[in-house]
C-alpha cells in the first residue's frame, strides 16, 4: 500500500476537536500519561470531540501509514495511550455516561473513567463491575477483561458488555454485539486494543442501593506468611459477595494505625462485601480475627468512596513497572516466595498485590470470550514504584526478577492490563485465545493499523 504524507493542518481543518503537534503549547502535557516512565513523542495528538472525529483521525493515520495509539484514561502500565511518531486518538473529552435504570443499562463513551461510570450508575442505585482505582479508563480496563471489588459477584467488566460502537482500521464506525460481528464481540472481551477505537460501551448493570462493607485489616510483615495461609483458606470457602485482596507494602500514615507503625512493611487485607451488611460482618469476622492485627477499619462505605480508596496509592506521576502471575491455587511455597520478595521491595511505594478472583468470573466458560484467565483463583502482581529516573534499572530489574521467581506453580499467563512489556507479548497475555485473535485481526484490521498494544499480528 502506498502512503500519503501526513498533514496535521489538514486534519485540524477536518475535525471538530483539537490537533496538537510538537510545535504547539499543550503538546507535552497532552502526551503525559499515568506511568511517568513513558516519554514518547507522537507526530500529532487529536483530541476528538465525537465519533466523526475518530473516523476522520483513523482514516488520516491509515492513509499515512502511521501507528495509532488510543488514549482513554491514559492509565495503562505500558503507556499504550501514546506512541513515537504516530497519531494519538485522545478520547478524554468523550467522557459522557448515561443510565437507563428501567432496563439496567449504562452507556459510557470511550474516554470515560471509572469515577464517571460509578457516579452515574450509583445515582440510580446501580453498579457496573470494574477496577479498583477511580481514575482508570473504562475502555482499556474493559477491553482487557476488567476485574475489581465486585467481579466475584457480578463478573468482569467485559462479561457485562451488551454492545460497543467501534471505529475499525479503515475508519468505519459500526456496532458490535452478540448478533452483529460476533467474532469481534468475542475478541473485544479480553483481546485489548487490537481491533479499533471503541467510542461507546453499553453495559448491563446490577443493583447496589446501599453501602458496601469495605476496608483494611493490617498485620505486621513478620506475621505475613501465617496470615496469608489463613487468608488462602478463608478464600476457598468465601461467598462470591465477598472479595479480599492482600497487599504487602509499606504502611502509609493511616489514621487508625498507631504512629509507630507508619512506614513499616505490613500486610493489608483489603475487604469488600456486597450485600446485607450484617451478613457481611458475620462473613468477614473470621478473617478479621486472624492473627494479631495492628489495625482494622472495615466499615460500611459508599461504593464510590470505596472505589477511590486506592487512588493515592496508584496516583499519576510515579514511575512504574509491574509483573503478574496467575494461579489456580496459592500453595505454601508460593506464599513463602511472596513474603521473601516483599522483604526486597526496592522502594517504600512498591508492593506485591494478591487479587482474589473466581466466583462469577468463572461462570463464563473458558473460550467464550478472549479473556484467558477463567479458573484463576489469585493473581499476584509485584509492582515497583519510584520517582528518580536513576533508579530505573534497579526497580525494573526487581519487578522482572520477582515475576520470574513467582513463575513456579503459575499458569504462565500475565494479565494484559498489568503487563508493561509489549514486545512479543501476545502469547503470554492472551494464552489459548491468541490464534483465534489473529484470525479476527485478519478480518477486521488486516493492515495492523492498531499495533500500539500487546499486538496480535493478523493471521497469514
C-alpha positions as CSV (number, residue, x, y, z in Angstrom):
1,X,0.0,0.0,0.0
2,X,1.3,3.5,-0.9
3,X,1.0,6.1,1.8
4,X,0.4,9.8,1.6
5,X,2.3,12.3,3.7
6,X,0.6,13.1,6.9
7,X,-0.7,16.7,7.1
8,X,-1.7,17.7,10.7
9,X,-3.0,21.0,9.4
10,X,-5.4,19.3,7.0
11,X,-6.5,17.0,9.9
12,X,-7.1,20.0,12.1
13,X,-9.4,21.5,9.5
14,X,-11.3,18.3,9.2
15,X,-12.2,17.6,12.8
16,X,-14.2,19.5,15.4
17,X,-11.7,18.7,18.1
18,X,-8.1,19.9,18.5
19,X,-4.9,18.7,16.8
20,X,-1.7,19.2,18.8
21,X,1.8,18.8,17.2
22,X,5.3,19.2,18.9
23,X,5.2,22.9,18.0
24,X,2.0,23.6,20.0
25,X,1.6,24.7,23.5
26,X,0.0,21.9,25.5
27,X,1.6,19.1,23.5
28,X,3.9,18.0,26.3
29,X,1.0,17.9,28.8
30,X,-1.2,16.0,26.3
31,X,1.4,13.3,25.8
32,X,1.9,12.7,29.5
33,X,0.3,9.6,30.9
34,X,-0.1,7.9,34.2
35,X,3.2,6.0,34.2
36,X,5.9,8.6,34.4
37,X,8.4,6.2,32.7
38,X,6.7,6.8,29.4
39,X,8.2,9.6,27.4
40,X,7.0,9.3,23.8
41,X,6.6,11.9,21.1
42,X,3.7,11.3,18.7
43,X,3.6,13.1,15.4
44,X,0.2,14.5,16.5
45,X,-2.4,14.2,19.1
46,X,-6.1,14.5,18.1
47,X,-8.4,15.5,21.0
48,X,-11.6,14.2,19.4
49,X,-15.0,15.6,20.2
50,X,-17.2,12.9,18.7
51,X,-17.4,9.7,16.6
52,X,-17.0,11.5,13.4
53,X,-13.7,13.0,14.6
54,X,-12.5,9.5,15.5
55,X,-13.3,8.2,12.0
56,X,-11.5,11.1,10.4
57,X,-8.4,10.7,12.5
58,X,-8.1,7.0,11.9
59,X,-8.5,7.4,8.2
60,X,-5.8,10.1,8.2
61,X,-3.4,7.8,10.1
62,X,-4.2,4.8,7.9
63,X,-3.5,6.8,4.7
64,X,-0.2,7.9,6.0
65,X,0.8,4.5,7.4
66,X,1.1,5.9,10.9
67,X,0.6,3.8,14.0
68,X,-2.5,4.8,16.1
69,X,-2.4,5.0,19.9
70,X,-5.7,5.2,21.6
71,X,-6.0,7.3,24.8
72,X,-9.0,6.5,27.0
73,X,-7.9,7.1,30.6
74,X,-4.2,7.1,29.9
75,X,-3.7,4.7,32.8
76,X,-2.1,1.7,31.1
77,X,1.0,0.4,32.8
78,X,2.7,0.1,29.4
79,X,1.9,3.6,28.3
80,X,-0.2,2.3,25.3
81,X,-2.0,5.7,25.1
82,X,0.9,7.3,23.4
83,X,3.4,6.4,20.7
84,X,6.5,7.7,19.0
85,X,6.0,9.2,15.6
86,X,2.3,8.1,15.3
87,X,-1.1,9.6,15.8
88,X,-2.8,9.6,19.3
89,X,-6.6,9.5,19.2
90,X,-7.3,11.2,22.5
91,X,-10.8,10.4,23.8
92,X,-10.5,12.3,27.1
93,X,-13.2,14.8,26.0
94,X,-15.7,12.0,25.4
95,X,-16.5,11.1,29.0
96,X,-20.3,11.0,28.9
97,X,-22.2,8.3,30.8
98,X,-26.0,7.7,30.6
99,X,-28.1,5.3,32.6
100,X,-31.4,3.7,31.7
101,X,-32.5,2.5,35.2
102,X,-35.7,0.8,33.9
103,X,-33.7,-1.8,31.9
104,X,-30.5,-1.6,34.0
105,X,-28.3,-0.4,31.1
106,X,-25.3,2.0,31.3
107,X,-23.7,3.6,28.3
108,X,-20.2,5.1,28.6
109,X,-18.2,7.0,26.0
110,X,-14.7,5.8,25.2
111,X,-12.9,8.4,27.3
112,X,-14.9,7.8,30.5
113,X,-13.1,6.9,33.7
114,X,-14.4,4.6,36.3
115,X,-15.3,7.5,38.5
116,X,-17.7,8.8,35.8
117,X,-19.3,5.3,35.4
118,X,-19.6,4.7,39.1
119,X,-21.1,8.1,39.9
120,X,-23.7,7.9,37.2
121,X,-24.7,4.4,38.0
122,X,-24.9,4.9,41.7
123,X,-27.3,7.8,41.3
124,X,-29.7,5.2,40.0
125,X,-28.9,2.6,42.7
126,X,-26.8,0.6,40.2
127,X,-23.2,-0.5,39.6
128,X,-21.2,-1.9,36.7
129,X,-18.2,-4.1,38.0
130,X,-14.9,-2.5,37.1
131,X,-11.5,-1.9,38.6
132,X,-10.3,-0.5,42.0
133,X,-8.8,2.9,41.1
134,X,-11.3,5.6,40.1
135,X,-9.1,7.3,37.5
136,X,-8.8,4.1,35.4
137,X,-10.2,4.4,31.9
138,X,-13.3,2.3,31.3
139,X,-12.1,1.4,27.8
140,X,-8.7,-0.1,28.4
141,X,-9.9,-1.8,31.6
142,X,-12.9,-3.4,29.8
143,X,-11.1,-4.5,26.7
144,X,-8.6,-6.4,28.8
145,X,-11.2,-8.1,30.9
146,X,-11.5,-5.8,33.9
147,X,-11.8,-7.1,37.4
148,X,-12.2,-5.4,40.7
149,X,-14.1,-5.5,44.1
150,X,-17.4,-6.7,42.6
151,X,-16.2,-9.1,40.0
152,X,-16.6,-12.2,42.2
153,X,-20.3,-11.3,42.5
154,X,-21.0,-9.7,39.1
155,X,-18.3,-10.9,36.7
156,X,-15.7,-8.9,34.7
157,X,-16.5,-5.6,33.1
158,X,-16.2,-7.4,29.8
159,X,-18.7,-10.0,30.9
160,X,-21.3,-7.3,31.4
161,X,-20.9,-5.8,27.9
162,X,-24.0,-5.7,25.9
163,X,-22.6,-3.9,22.8
164,X,-19.9,-1.5,21.6
165,X,-19.5,1.1,18.9
166,X,-16.2,0.6,17.1
167,X,-14.1,2.5,14.5
168,X,-12.1,0.0,12.6
169,X,-8.8,0.4,10.8
170,X,-10.5,1.8,7.7
171,X,-12.2,4.5,9.7
172,X,-15.7,3.0,9.6
173,X,-18.0,3.1,12.6
174,X,-20.3,0.2,13.4
175,X,-22.0,-1.5,16.3
176,X,-20.7,-4.8,17.7
177,X,-22.7,-7.2,19.8
178,X,-23.6,-10.9,20.0
179,X,-25.7,-10.7,16.9
180,X,-23.5,-8.3,14.8
181,X,-19.9,-9.3,14.2
182,X,-19.9,-12.0,16.9
183,X,-16.3,-12.9,16.2
184,X,-15.3,-9.3,17.0
185,X,-17.5,-9.2,20.1
186,X,-15.7,-12.3,21.3
187,X,-12.3,-10.7,20.7
188,X,-13.1,-7.3,22.3
189,X,-13.8,-9.1,25.6
190,X,-10.2,-9.6,26.7
191,X,-8.2,-9.0,23.5
192,X,-7.2,-5.5,24.3
193,X,-6.9,-2.6,21.9
194,X,-6.0,-4.6,18.8
195,X,-9.2,-4.1,16.8
196,X,-10.2,-0.5,16.8
197,X,-11.3,2.6,18.7
198,X,-14.3,1.9,20.9
199,X,-16.3,5.1,21.1
200,X,-19.1,3.8,23.2
201,X,-19.7,0.9,25.6
202,X,-23.1,-0.4,26.7
203,X,-23.2,-2.5,29.9
204,X,-25.8,-4.4,31.9
205,X,-25.8,-3.1,35.4
206,X,-26.5,-4.6,38.8
207,X,-28.4,-3.3,41.8
208,X,-26.5,-1.7,44.7
209,X,-28.6,0.7,46.6
210,X,-26.6,0.6,49.9
211,X,-23.1,0.8,51.1
212,X,-20.6,-2.0,50.8
213,X,-18.7,-3.3,53.8
214,X,-15.2,-2.2,53.0
215,X,-11.8,-1.5,54.4
216,X,-8.4,-2.9,55.6
217,X,-7.2,-5.1,58.3
218,X,-3.4,-4.6,58.9
219,X,-0.8,-7.1,60.1
220,X,2.9,-7.0,60.8
221,X,5.1,-8.3,58.0
222,X,6.6,-10.8,60.4
223,X,3.1,-12.5,60.6
224,X,2.5,-12.3,56.8
225,X,3.3,-16.0,56.0
226,X,1.0,-17.4,58.6
227,X,-1.8,-14.8,57.9
228,X,-1.6,-15.4,54.1
229,X,-2.1,-19.2,54.7
230,X,-5.3,-18.5,56.7
231,X,-6.3,-15.9,54.1
232,X,-6.0,-18.5,51.4
233,X,-8.1,-21.0,53.4
234,X,-10.7,-18.3,54.1
235,X,-11.0,-17.5,50.4
236,X,-11.6,-21.1,49.5
237,X,-15.0,-21.1,51.1
238,X,-15.8,-17.4,50.9
239,X,-19.2,-16.5,49.2
240,X,-19.0,-14.6,46.0
241,X,-20.4,-11.5,47.6
242,X,-17.0,-11.3,49.4
243,X,-13.7,-10.2,47.8
244,X,-10.4,-9.8,49.7
245,X,-7.2,-8.6,48.2
246,X,-3.9,-8.8,50.1
247,X,-1.2,-6.2,49.7
248,X,2.4,-6.5,51.1
249,X,3.5,-2.9,51.3
250,X,4.8,0.0,53.4
251,X,2.2,1.3,55.8
252,X,1.1,4.9,55.0
253,X,0.1,7.2,57.8
254,X,-3.4,5.7,58.2
255,X,-5.4,7.4,60.9
256,X,-6.4,4.1,62.5
257,X,-2.8,2.8,62.8
258,X,-0.6,3.8,65.7
259,X,2.1,6.2,64.6
260,X,4.9,3.7,65.4
261,X,3.6,1.5,62.6
262,X,3.7,4.3,59.9
263,X,6.5,3.4,57.4
264,X,6.7,-0.2,58.5
265,X,6.4,-3.1,56.0
266,X,3.0,-4.6,56.6
267,X,0.4,-7.0,55.1
268,X,-3.0,-5.3,54.4
269,X,-6.1,-7.4,53.8
270,X,-8.5,-5.2,51.8
271,X,-12.0,-6.5,52.1
272,X,-15.2,-5.8,50.2
273,X,-18.6,-7.3,50.8
274,X,-21.6,-6.5,48.6
275,X,-24.9,-7.4,50.2
276,X,-26.6,-7.3,53.6
277,X,-24.2,-5.5,55.9
278,X,-25.0,-7.6,58.9
279,X,-24.3,-10.7,56.9
280,X,-21.1,-9.2,55.7
281,X,-20.0,-8.6,59.3
282,X,-20.6,-12.3,60.0
283,X,-18.8,-13.5,56.9
284,X,-15.7,-11.3,57.4
285,X,-15.4,-11.8,61.2
286,X,-13.2,-14.9,60.9
287,X,-10.8,-13.2,58.5
288,X,-10.6,-10.0,60.7
289,X,-9.9,-12.3,63.7
290,X,-6.8,-13.9,62.1
291,X,-3.5,-13.5,63.9
292,X,-2.7,-10.3,65.8
293,X,-3.9,-7.3,63.7
294,X,-2.4,-3.9,64.4
295,X,-5.2,-2.0,62.8
296,X,-8.7,-2.5,61.3
297,X,-11.0,-0.1,59.6
298,X,-13.6,-2.3,57.9
299,X,-16.9,-0.4,57.9
300,X,-20.0,0.4,55.8
301,X,-18.7,2.6,53.0
302,X,-20.4,4.3,50.0
303,X,-19.4,2.4,46.9
304,X,-17.9,5.4,45.1
305,X,-15.8,6.1,48.1
306,X,-14.5,2.5,48.2
307,X,-13.7,2.8,44.6
308,X,-11.5,5.8,45.2
309,X,-9.7,4.5,48.4
310,X,-6.6,3.3,46.5
311,X,-6.3,6.4,44.2
312,X,-3.5,7.9,46.2
313,X,-1.6,4.6,46.2
314,X,-1.8,4.4,42.4
315,X,-1.7,8.1,41.7
316,X,-0.4,9.7,38.5
317,X,3.3,10.8,38.4
318,X,5.3,7.8,39.7
319,X,7.5,5.6,37.6
320,X,6.0,2.1,37.5
321,X,7.0,-1.4,36.3
322,X,4.9,-4.5,37.2
323,X,4.8,-8.2,36.6
324,X,1.9,-10.6,37.1
325,X,1.3,-14.3,37.6
326,X,-2.0,-16.2,37.9
327,X,-2.6,-19.2,40.0
328,X,-5.4,-21.8,40.3
329,X,-4.3,-22.0,44.0
330,X,-1.8,-20.5,46.3
331,X,0.4,-23.2,47.8
332,X,2.7,-22.7,50.8
333,X,5.8,-22.4,48.6
334,X,4.3,-19.6,46.6
335,X,3.2,-17.8,49.8
336,X,6.7,-18.1,51.2
337,X,8.3,-16.7,48.0
338,X,5.8,-13.8,48.0
339,X,6.8,-12.9,51.6
340,X,10.5,-13.3,50.9
341,X,10.2,-11.0,47.9
342,X,8.3,-8.4,50.0
343,X,11.5,-8.1,52.1
344,X,13.4,-7.0,49.0
345,X,11.0,-4.4,47.6
346,X,13.1,-1.6,46.2
347,X,11.2,1.5,47.5
348,X,8.5,2.3,50.0
349,X,6.0,2.9,47.2
350,X,6.5,-0.6,45.8
351,X,4.2,-3.5,46.8
352,X,3.1,-7.0,46.0
353,X,-0.7,-7.3,45.4
354,X,-2.6,-10.5,45.6
355,X,-6.0,-10.3,43.9
356,X,-8.7,-12.8,44.8
357,X,-10.7,-13.8,41.6
358,X,-13.1,-16.7,40.9
359,X,-16.8,-16.6,41.7
360,X,-18.9,-15.1,38.9
361,X,-15.8,-14.7,36.7
362,X,-15.7,-18.5,36.3
363,X,-19.4,-18.7,35.5
364,X,-18.3,-17.9,31.9
365,X,-16.7,-20.9,30.2
366,X,-13.1,-20.7,29.1
367,X,-13.1,-19.7,25.4
368,X,-16.5,-18.0,25.5
369,X,-14.6,-14.7,25.5
370,X,-10.9,-13.9,24.7
371,X,-10.1,-13.3,28.3
372,X,-7.7,-16.2,29.2
373,X,-7.8,-16.3,33.0
374,X,-11.0,-18.3,33.8
375,X,-10.2,-20.7,36.6
376,X,-7.7,-18.3,38.2
377,X,-8.2,-18.1,41.9
378,X,-5.5,-15.5,42.6
379,X,-3.4,-13.0,40.5
380,X,-0.1,-11.9,42.2
381,X,1.4,-8.7,40.9
382,X,4.8,-7.4,42.1
383,X,4.7,-3.6,41.4
384,X,7.8,-1.4,41.6
385,X,7.0,2.3,42.0
386,X,9.6,5.0,42.3
387,X,10.4,8.7,41.5
388,X,14.1,9.0,40.5
389,X,14.9,8.0,36.9
390,X,18.4,7.0,38.1
391,X,16.5,4.1,39.9
392,X,15.0,2.7,36.7
393,X,17.4,-0.2,36.2
394,X,17.2,-1.3,39.9
395,X,13.4,-1.1,40.1
396,X,12.6,-2.6,36.7
397,X,15.1,-5.3,37.5
398,X,13.4,-6.1,40.8
399,X,9.9,-6.4,39.2
400,X,11.2,-8.6,36.4
401,X,13.1,-10.9,38.8
402,X,10.0,-11.0,41.1
403,X,7.9,-12.2,38.2
404,X,10.4,-14.9,37.4
405,X,10.6,-16.1,41.0
406,X,6.9,-16.4,41.1
407,X,6.5,-18.4,37.9
408,X,6.7,-21.8,39.6
409,X,3.1,-23.1,40.0
410,X,1.6,-20.3,37.9
411,X,-0.3,-20.6,34.7
412,X,2.3,-18.8,32.7
413,X,-0.2,-16.1,31.6
414,X,0.1,-12.5,32.5
415,X,-2.9,-10.1,32.8
416,X,-2.9,-7.8,29.8
417,X,-3.8,-4.8,31.9
418,X,-0.9,-5.4,34.3
419,X,1.8,-6.2,31.7
420,X,4.2,-3.3,30.8
421,X,6.3,-5.2,28.3
422,X,4.7,-5.4,24.9
423,X,7.4,-7.0,22.7
424,X,6.2,-10.4,21.5
425,X,3.8,-10.4,24.5
426,X,0.6,-11.8,22.8
427,X,1.1,-15.5,23.7
428,X,1.9,-14.5,27.3
429,X,-1.2,-12.3,27.8
430,X,-3.7,-13.9,25.6
431,X,-2.8,-17.6,26.1
432,X,-5.0,-20.1,24.2
433,X,-7.0,-17.2,22.7
434,X,-4.1,-15.9,20.5
435,X,-4.7,-18.0,17.4
436,X,-8.3,-17.1,17.2
437,X,-7.5,-13.4,17.9
438,X,-5.1,-13.5,14.9
439,X,-8.0,-14.7,12.7
440,X,-10.2,-11.9,13.9
441,X,-7.4,-9.4,13.3
442,X,-7.0,-10.6,9.7
443,X,-10.7,-9.9,9.1
444,X,-11.0,-6.6,10.9
445,X,-7.6,-4.9,10.9
446,X,-5.5,-6.7,8.2
447,X,-3.2,-3.7,7.9
448,X,-2.5,-3.8,11.6
449,X,-3.3,-0.1,11.9
450,X,-3.9,-0.8,15.6
451,X,-0.5,-2.0,16.7
452,X,0.4,0.2,19.7
453,X,-0.7,-2.5,22.1
454,X,0.1,-6.1,23.1
455,X,-0.1,-6.8,19.4
456,X,-1.8,-9.7,17.7
457,X,-0.4,-9.9,14.2
458,X,-3.1,-10.7,11.5
459,X,-3.1,-14.3,10.6
460,X,-1.2,-15.1,7.4
